[in-house]
Amino acid sequence: MLDVKALLEGAGDGDLDLWARTINPQFVRVLRTIGFDRPWARAEGAYLYDTGGNRYLDLLGGFGMYNVGRNNRAVRAALVDALELDTPGMLAMGVTALPGLLADALIARTPARIERCLFTSSGTEANEAALKLGRAATKRPRVISTDHGFHGLTLGSLSANGNPEFTARFQPLLPGFERIPFADLDALEEELRREDVAVFIVEPVQGKGINIPPDGYLEGAQALCRRYGTLFCLDEVMTGFGRTGKMLALEHWGLEPDMVTVAKSLSGGYVPVGALLMARSVHEAVFDSMPHAMSHGSTFAPNELAMVAGLAMLNELDERRLVERSAELGARLLERTRALVDEVDVVRDVRGIGLMWAIEFEGDGLAYRMLERAQRGLFAQLVVVPLFTDHRILTQVAGHDMAVVRILPPFVLADDDVDEFADALHATVKHARRMPRSLTKFALTAAGVR
Ligand SMILES: Cc1ncc(COP(=O)(O)O)c(C=O)c1O
C-alpha cells in the first residue's frame, strides 16, 4: 500500500526542484524571484506551515476556495464517512442520491427562478456550460462580457475574458464574443438591442482588481437582458458561498439571473467541482427530448466525493454562521484599513465587500513613475513581497497591469488575524512608500528590467 507519509518525508524540501523539472519551471522562477519559494508542510484553517514549523497567515485562501478554512474537519469527516460507506460512485447509465441532494441544497439557496443544476468539475467548465447552453436555448450566436472580466482559461471562457494578458497569444478565440466596459449600461444596451446576444456574462464583483459595481448597474443589466431576450448569467465562482458577506453576491442587489455559475469553495477546497444553476426554461430548451438527454456533461462532474464535500461545506457555512462571519470580518477589515487612504499619499483606494478586499495604489513621485514605467502596477509587489517575507502573510497582486493588492481569506480568521494584517499592512505600505533602494532594485529585477 502507498505510504503517503513516507513518500512526503522522502521528498524532503525538494518540491520546487521537482515542479521546475516536471511541471512548470517558469512558475518556480516567479516564486523564487519574489521569495514565495517556501517548502510547505501542512495547513489548518487560515494558517499554512512551512517545513521549518513557521506559521503563515493565508489571506489568499487558494484564490478564494477555502471559505470554510483549509483542511476543514467537518468536510473531511463527511468525506471519510462517504469513503467508508463504499457508495456506488459514478454509474454512467444510472443515478445515485448524492448529486440530487446537493443540487437540491444549491437550488434552495438561489432565487426562485433557478430550478435546475448541472454539475461540472471546475469554474471554467461551469461557464463553458452557461455559454454553450445559452446559445442553444436562445438560438442566438453572440456573447457579451466585460473588460477585466475573468471566467476561466478554457477556450469558451477565455473568449469571454476581458484581460488581454490572458487572451492575446491564443487568438483566434471563438467568434461572436464581444467585451464592453464594466458598469456601462449604455454600452450593454448598444450590444443587446441587436437582439442576437445569447448571454451576458458578468461577475457581480470582479475578481481582477476587486471592482465593486455601482448601485443600479447589475439591476439595470438584468432589466436590459430581459428587455432584449438575452440570458443574464452571473459568474459567482469567486463571489459565491459567503465571499461577499451573503450566501450569493446576487442577494446584495436582489437579482434574479437566468444562470448562475459556482465552483471554487463549493467542495471546501477538497475535490474539484463546479455547477451551472439555471432557470428551468433554459434547461428545457436544450434538454428537450430523450435524444437530447445527454446534450452536455462530463465524466467526473457529479462525482460523489465532490457532492458529499459540497453538502458538508454548505452545512458548515450554516452551522457556524460563516456567511455572517464573513460580513463581520469584512467590516472589521475595512474599518482597520480604510484610514490608509488619508494617511499615505500613494494609497488611492481601500475597498471591500465581505471578505473580498483590495488596496489600490497611485503615485506621481519620480521613483513611483519609474517603477510604473518598468511595469504597470509594480508598486503593489513592494507591498505583497514584504508582507510575505517579513510578516508571513500571504496576499497577491490583484491582476496584471494594476497596482492593486487583494485578499480572499478563509472565513475562519480570528479578529486578531485581521488586526495583525492591518498592522502589518500599515507598516509595509509606509515603508514601501519611501521606496528604499533595495526594494526598488528588487522590484525592477522582478519585472525583468534588470
Ligand atoms: C470569477 C471566476 N470565474 C471562473 C473562474 C475559473 O474557475 P476555475 O479555475 O475553477 O476553472 C475563476 C477562477 O479564478 C473566477 O475567479
The ligand as a Gaussian input file, in Angstrom:
#p B3LYP/6-31G(d) Opt

LIG

0 1
 C      -14.952000      34.621000     -11.399000
 C      -14.259000      33.377000     -11.851000
 N      -14.826000      32.609000     -12.790000
 C      -14.252000      31.478000     -13.212000
 C      -13.048000      31.065000     -12.716000
 C      -12.426000      29.797000     -13.223000
 O      -12.568000      28.792000     -12.281000
 P      -11.618000      27.512000     -12.361000
 O      -10.245000      27.994000     -12.010000
 O      -12.192000      26.548000     -11.354000
 O      -11.691000      26.993000     -13.741000
 C      -12.409000      31.826000     -11.739000
 C      -11.105000      31.408000     -11.202000
 O      -10.381000      32.138000     -10.576000
 C      -13.027000      33.013000     -11.295000
 O      -12.466000      33.787000     -10.371000

